[in-house]
Amino acid sequence: MSDSESSGSFFGLEDPQWLCMVTLFFASLVTLILYFVQYVQRRGVGERQTAAGDNAAKEEAGALLGWALSQRSWKSQWRGAWCRALNDQSKKSGGPVLLTFEDDDLEASELMVSQVSSFQKSAGKKAACCSVVGEKLQFSVSAASTAMPSAEPCKYTVCIAPLELQLDLQMQEAKDEVKVIWGVTHLDSGVLQVTPTLTQDHASSCRAAALQQQLRGLLCAARPSVLLSCGPAQASQLKVSSGC
């Protein structure tokens, strides 16, 4: 037997059944490779489409939120609504000290949309959630002892810098109304500062330090809201600018 014949016999080249099995194996391998390539290509296209859809949704949500923050009704209402919500929350919480928030002295820098976390659309409704940031928020608060109602309350100046709010916006197109709900996301010790308005004695400083914890709880628990109404013309402009 020659060397070629012996090698052919060794690899089974003379066996038709073996050749058929080898051919089927390589054909299956090629088919699997083709399927894998198609899967990778389709997955890449799907990811790009998903990313494009997410970007479009964030742009639409950003336009809607930016529109709401630019409205005169929002700028004139949100400070008073926040103080009312804080006062209601202070009365509900009880405790030895009743805090009263004054909206006349509330000063806030311009609010800007920082990050859009979610955006949902359905028939006639839109809902967006985002983080809103500002340079600082400053207001006055008076602390009165519930045990001594006749005593004059102590006044403090509260400053939150920087300010970060979690803002939820709900729009009902049929009613041309936009409801905005917001709240403080977190307050670190360095962000919230409380100082006595008039006196700077040691007792007032100690009370100011004790009030920080109570203030932090009220600010994080309160969920004020305002209802913005827009006419048909404004609603149409909003739909166009947000890609509706």
N, C-alpha and C positions, 0 to 999 in steps of 0.2 A: 504494500500500500504506500502511495506517495505521500509527501508531507502535506500537500494541498487537500488530498482526500481525507487524511487523518484529521486535519484541522476542521474541515467541513463537517466531518462526523462528530468532532468534539463540540462544535457550536450548534449542532442539530440542523444544519442547512439542508440536509437531505430529507428532513422530516417536514412534510407540508403542514401538518397540524401545528408544529412548533413555530413555523414561519408565520402562520396565520395569527397565533397568539401574540407574537412579537409585533406584528403589524397593528393589531388592535390596541396593544399597549401604547405604542407611539401615537396612534391616532387619538386615543383618549387623553394622552398627555398634552398634545397640541390643542385639543378642544378645551381642556381645563385652563391652559394658558390664555387662550382667546377669551374665555369667559371672565377670567381674572382681569385682563386688560380692559374689557368692556365695563366691568364693575367699578374699577378704579376711575375710568373716564366718567361714568354716570355719577359716581359719588362726588367727583370734583365739580361737575356741573350743578348737582343738587346743592352742594355747599355754597357755591357762588350765588345761586339763586336765593338760597336762604339768607345769606349775608346781605344781598341786595334788598331783599324784602325787609330785613331787620333795619337796615339803614333808612329805607323809605319810611318805615313806621316811626323810627326815632325822629326823623326830620318832620314828619307830620305832627307828632306829639310835641316837639320843640316849638313848632309854629303855633300850635294851639295854646301852649303854656305861655309863650312869649306874648301872644295876643292878650291873654287874661291879665298878665302882670302889667301890661301897658295901659290898661283901661283906667279911666279917671275914677270910675265907681269903685274899682278895687283899691286904688290908692287912698281913697277917702273913707273906705269902710273897714279895711282889715285891721287897723290899729284899734279902733273902738270895739270891734267884734272880739278881738283877742283879749282886751281888758275886761270886757263883760264875761267872757268865758272863764278867765282866771278868777274873777270875783265870785262867780257861781261855784267854781271848783273849791275855792277857799272856804265858802260857807258850808258846802257839803262835807268837806273833810273834817271840820270841827277842830278841836285842839285848844290849847291854852292861849294861842295867839291868833287873832284874826287879821289877815292881810288884805288890804284894799289897794287895788291898782288904779292909777290915775292915767287916763288916756290923753289928758291935755299936755302932759309933759313927756309923752312918748316920742322919741326921735329914732328914726331908722334910716339907714343908708339904702340906696337903690338895691332892689333884689334882682338876682339874675339866676337863670336856670343853669345848674351845674351838671347834672346827669339825669337822664331819663332811664328809669328802672323798668317800667312796664307801660304798655299801651295796648288797649283792647278796643275793637270796633264791633258794633252789631247794628241791627236795623234801627236807625234813628238815634243811636247812642254812641258816645265815645267816652273812654275813661283812661286817664293818664296818671302816672305816679312818677314823681321826680324829686330830686334834691334841689333846694333853692338856697343860695348863699348870699350873704351881705357882709359888709365890713363890720358893722356893729349895730346893736339895738340898745337904747338907753331909755329908762323910764323911772318914775317915782313910785314908791310903795310905802304905805303907812302900816305900822304894826300896833294893834291895840290888844291889850290884855282882856280876855273874856271874863276873868275873875274880878277885874276892876273896870267896869264900863265907863265910869266917870273920869278915869285918868286920861290925860292927853296922850294920843298915840304918838309913837316915835316915827319919824320919817327917814327913809333911806333912798339912796340912789342906786339903782341896779344897772349894770352894764354887762352885756353879752357880746364878746368880741373874740373871734369872729362868730357870726350868726349862721347857723345851718338849720333849715326847716325841711321837713318831709311834707310835700304838698301833693294832695290828691285832687284831681279835677274831673268832674263829671259833666258832660254836655248832653242835653236833650234837644235835638234839632227841631222836633215838632213844636216845642214850647219856646224855642229861641232863648233858652236859659242855660247858664253855666254855673254850676255849684263848685265852689272851691273850699276844700277842707285842708287844714294844715296842723302841724304840731312840731314840737322840738324833738329831734332825733336823739341827741345825747348832749350832756352838759358836763364837761370835765371841770375839775376844781379851778384850773387856770382860766377857763372861759367865762365863768360866772363870777362877777365881782360885786360885792355889796358894801357900801360905805354910808355912814351916817350923814345926813344932810346938814345938820347944824353943829352938833357937838362932836368932838373927837376924843372924848375921855375913854378910859380903859373899859368901863362898863358898856358903853355903846359899841365899842369895837368887839367885845365878847358877844353881845347880842347879835351884831351883824354876822359874826361867824356862825352863830347858832341858827340864824335865819336862812343861811345858804341851803341847808339840807331841806328845809320846808319849801323854799322857793323852787329848788330843783324838782321836788316831787310834783308841785303844782304845774310848773311849766311843761313837764313831760306828760302829765295826765290830761291837761286841757286840750280839747280838739275843737277850736272855733271854726266857724264856717261863714261864708258870705255867698249870696246869690246874685250873680251878675246877669242882667238881661240885655240882650242885643236885638236890635230891630232886624227886619228882613234884609236890609241892605248890608248891615254889618255881618249877619250870618252868611250871606252870599260871598262877601269878601273873605271871610274866614275860611269858607269851604274852598275857595279858589287858592288862597295862599297856602293852605295845608294840603292841597292835592286831592280834595274830596271830589 
